[in-house]
Amino acid sequence: MHYDESVPDAIPTPGAALPRSWLIAPAAALAVLALACVVAGNQSLFITLNSAASGVSPSLWSALSLTGSVLGMLALLAPTLKTRPRWLASALLAGPLALVFSEGGKRIFDIMRPAGVLESGSFNLIGQKLYVYSFPSGHATTAFVVAAALIFAWPEASTRMRLAILATAILIAFSRVAMGAHWPLDVLVGACGGWLIGALGCVLSAHWRFWERRGGVRAMAAIALGSSLALLFIDLGYPAVHLYQIGLAAWGIGGAASALGNDTETRS
């Protein structure tokens, strides 16, 4: 692992480093917003935001939520294995802790979702009607794990590109409120946890550099291929974007197959 030791506030990455402020600032902002949710009223804020989002096409929110699922993200990243395998490696290394954080939190807190608390018809509901295990949002966690993996494993990216990645993760996370599946607090806590866990995954990938070996890339490609194939058969609860789900599956299958069949141009 090589990084600039003259910068004490840097996050170590091979070949370059990002200021630690890139780790702290988003996490702090999400934590402050989560606290504001508690103060302002999580339920009333949900109704306001959910109503405001109803003016946007339900298909857009469905597509964003589908993309933010674990299967969706694996398929989305599959083609990057050819040139930037560390992205998926960082996300996969963060995966076990993200699963414990998200699924463990859901079981420990056992908070009802909006559909289990609010009267039917009092808010905009898109897709499946879910009732239980609301906190934290798994989609928000996944989106921000991947966002952190991309940003911290790509230190040479421009600030504009990093902000674009963050904005995409925010839209995916917000889609869960727009669809009526999660409270704002669920999303903010999930996003904060996912961001920190994703950064940890990037640090781990700097130590466990299996993604630089052909066998490591092939193993990740096999995972991505299996996940992408699953998208063709599993009903994730987004009927409005069924064709998009098929297209995302095809994207992942093509990317994973390409990584399995050809030599990769590995970058850090």
C-alpha positions in Angstrom: 0.0 0.0 0.0 1.4 3.4 -1.0 0.1 6.7 0.1 1.4 10.1 1.0 2.5 9.9 4.6 3.1 13.6 4.7 -0.6 14.2 4.8 -1.7 13.1 8.2 -5.4 13.5 7.6 -5.5 11.3 4.5 -7.4 8.1 3.9 -4.8 5.6 2.7 -5.4 4.3 -0.9 -2.9 2.8 -3.4 -1.1 5.6 -5.2 -3.1 8.6 -3.8 -5.1 9.8 -0.8 -8.2 11.7 -0.2 -8.5 14.2 2.6 -10.2 12.8 5.7 -12.8 15.5 5.3 -14.4 13.4 2.5 -15.1 10.8 5.1 -16.2 13.1 7.9 -18.2 15.7 6.2 -20.9 13.5 4.5 -21.2 11.3 7.6 -21.6 14.4 9.9 -24.1 16.0 7.6 -26.2 12.8 7.5 -26.0 12.5 11.3 -27.1 16.1 11.8 -30.1 15.6 9.4 -31.0 12.5 11.3 -31.1 14.4 14.5 -33.2 17.1 12.8 -35.7 14.4 11.8 -36.1 13.4 15.4 -36.6 17.0 16.5 -38.9 18.1 13.6 -41.0 14.9 13.7 -40.1 11.9 11.6 -43.7 11.1 10.7 -44.7 14.6 9.7 -41.5 15.0 7.7 -42.2 11.8 5.8 -45.7 13.0 4.8 -44.2 16.3 3.5 -41.4 14.6 1.5 -43.5 11.8 0.3 -46.2 14.2 -1.0 -43.6 16.4 -2.7 -42.1 13.4 -4.5 -45.5 12.3 -5.8 -45.2 14.8 -8.6 -42.4 12.7 -10.1 -43.0 9.7 -12.3 -43.4 6.5 -10.1 -41.3 4.7 -12.7 -38.3 6.9 -11.9 -38.5 6.2 -8.2 -39.0 2.5 -8.9 -36.0 2.4 -11.1 -33.8 4.2 -8.5 -35.0 1.8 -5.8 -34.3 -1.2 -8.0 -30.8 0.1 -8.7 -30.2 0.5 -5.0 -30.9 -3.1 -4.2 -28.0 -5.4 -3.6 -28.7 -7.3 -6.8 -29.1 -4.1 -8.7 -25.8 -2.6 -7.5 -23.9 -5.8 -8.3 -25.2 -5.8 -11.8 -24.5 -2.1 -12.2 -20.8 -2.6 -11.2 -20.2 -5.8 -13.1 -18.8 -4.0 -16.3 -16.3 -2.1 -14.2 -14.4 -5.3 -13.3 -12.6 -4.9 -16.7 -10.8 -1.7 -15.6 -11.5 -0.9 -12.0 -12.1 -4.2 -10.1 -11.2 -2.4 -6.8 -14.6 -0.8 -6.8 -16.5 -4.0 -6.5 -13.8 -5.5 -4.2 -14.3 -2.6 -1.8 -18.1 -3.0 -1.9 -17.9 -6.7 -1.3 -15.5 -6.4 1.6 -17.9 -3.9 3.2 -20.8 -6.2 2.5 -20.8 -8.4 5.6 -20.7 -5.5 8.0 -23.3 -3.6 6.0 -25.6 -6.7 6.2 -25.1 -6.9 10.0 -25.7 -3.1 10.3 -28.9 -3.1 8.2 -30.5 -6.4 8.9 -29.4 -6.5 12.6 -30.8 -3.0 13.1 -34.1 -4.0 11.6 -34.4 -6.9 14.0 -33.2 -5.1 17.0 -35.4 -2.0 16.7 -38.3 -3.7 14.9 -39.9 -0.4 13.8 -43.0 -0.4 11.7 -42.9 1.1 8.2 -45.2 3.9 7.1 -47.8 1.4 5.7 -48.0 -0.2 9.1 -48.6 3.1 10.9 -50.4 5.4 8.5 -53.9 4.9 7.1 -54.1 3.6 3.6 -54.4 6.4 1.1 -52.9 9.0 3.4 -49.6 8.9 1.6 -48.2 7.9 -1.8 -47.3 4.2 -2.0 -45.5 2.7 -5.0 -44.9 -1.0 -5.4 -45.0 -3.5 -2.6 -46.8 -2.7 0.6 -44.3 -3.4 3.3 -45.1 -3.2 7.0 -42.2 -4.2 9.2 -38.4 -3.9 9.7 -38.1 -0.3 8.7 -35.0 0.9 10.5 -32.4 1.4 8.9 -33.0 1.4 5.2 -31.1 -1.4 3.4 -31.3 0.4 0.1 -29.8 3.6 1.5 -27.1 1.5 3.2 -26.3 -0.3 0.0 -26.3 2.9 -2.1 -23.9 4.7 0.2 -21.6 1.7 0.6 -21.2 1.7 -3.2 -20.8 5.5 -3.3 -18.0 5.4 -0.7 -16.3 2.4 -2.5 -16.3 4.4 -5.8 -15.1 7.6 -4.3 -12.4 6.3 -2.0 -11.1 3.8 -4.5 -10.9 6.4 -7.2 -9.0 9.3 -5.5 -8.0 10.8 -8.8 -11.6 11.5 -9.7 -12.6 15.2 -10.0 -14.6 16.8 -7.3 -17.5 17.2 -9.7 -17.5 13.4 -10.3 -17.4 12.7 -6.6 -20.4 15.0 -6.0 -22.2 13.3 -8.9 -21.7 9.9 -7.3 -23.0 11.3 -3.9 -26.0 12.9 -5.6 -26.9 9.6 -7.2 -26.7 7.8 -3.9 -28.9 10.5 -2.3 -31.5 10.1 -5.0 -31.5 6.3 -4.6 -31.8 6.7 -0.8 -34.6 9.3 -1.1 -36.5 7.0 -3.5 -37.4 4.9 -0.4 -39.3 7.8 1.1 -40.8 8.7 -2.3 -42.1 5.1 -2.6 -43.6 5.1 0.9 -41.3 2.3 2.0 -39.2 4.1 4.7 -39.3 7.0 7.1 -36.7 9.8 6.5 -34.8 8.7 9.7 -34.4 5.2 8.3 -32.8 6.5 5.1 -30.5 9.0 6.8 -29.2 6.5 9.4 -28.8 3.8 6.7 -26.9 6.3 4.4 -24.6 7.4 7.3 -23.8 3.8 8.2 -23.3 2.7 4.6 -20.9 5.6 3.9 -18.7 4.7 6.9 -18.8 1.0 6.1 -18.1 1.6 2.4 -15.0 3.7 3.4 -13.9 0.8 5.6 -14.3 -1.6 2.7 -12.0 0.6 0.6 -9.3 0.6 3.4 -9.6 -3.2 3.6 -9.2 -3.5 -0.2 -5.9 -1.6 0.2 -4.7 -4.5 2.4 -6.3 -7.5 0.7 -5.4 -6.9 -2.9 -7.1 -10.0 -4.4 -8.7 -7.7 -7.0 -5.2 -7.3 -8.6 -5.1 -11.0 -9.4 -6.8 -12.7 -12.2 -8.4 -15.3 -9.9 -9.8 -12.6 -7.7 -11.4 -10.8 -10.6 -12.9 -14.0 -11.9 -14.3 -14.8 -8.4 -16.0 -11.3 -8.3 -17.2 -11.7 -11.9 -18.8 -15.1 -10.9 -20.6 -13.3 -8.0 -21.8 -10.5 -10.3 -22.9 -13.0 -12.9 -25.0 -15.0 -10.5 -26.6 -11.8 -9.1 -27.4 -10.5 -12.5 -28.9 -13.8 -13.6 -31.0 -13.7 -10.4 -32.5 -10.4 -11.5 -34.1 -12.2 -14.4 -36.1 -14.5 -12.2 -36.6 -12.8 -8.8 -39.6 -10.4 -8.3 -38.1 -7.5 -6.3 -41.5 -5.7 -6.2 -41.1 -3.1 -9.0 -43.6 -4.1 -11.7 -43.6 -0.6 -13.2 -39.9 -1.1 -14.3 -39.9 -4.7 -15.2 -38.2 -4.0 -18.5 -35.6 -1.9 -16.7 -34.9 -4.8 -14.4 -34.3 -7.1 -17.4 -32.0 -4.5 -19.0 -30.0 -4.1 -15.8 -29.7 -7.9 -15.6 -28.4 -7.9 -19.2 -26.0 -5.1 -18.4 -24.6 -7.1 -15.4 -24.5 -10.4 -17.3 -22.6 -8.8 -20.2 -20.1 -7.1 -17.9 -19.5 -10.2 -15.8 -19.1 -12.5 -18.8 -16.6 -10.1 -20.3 -14.5 -10.0 -17.2 -14.6 -13.8 -17.0 -13.7 -14.3 -20.7 -11.0 -11.7 -21.3 -7.9 -10.3 -19.6 -8.5 -7.2 -17.5 -6.8 -3.9 -17.5 -6.5 -3.5 -13.7 -6.3 0.0 -12.2 -6.1 1.0 -8.6 
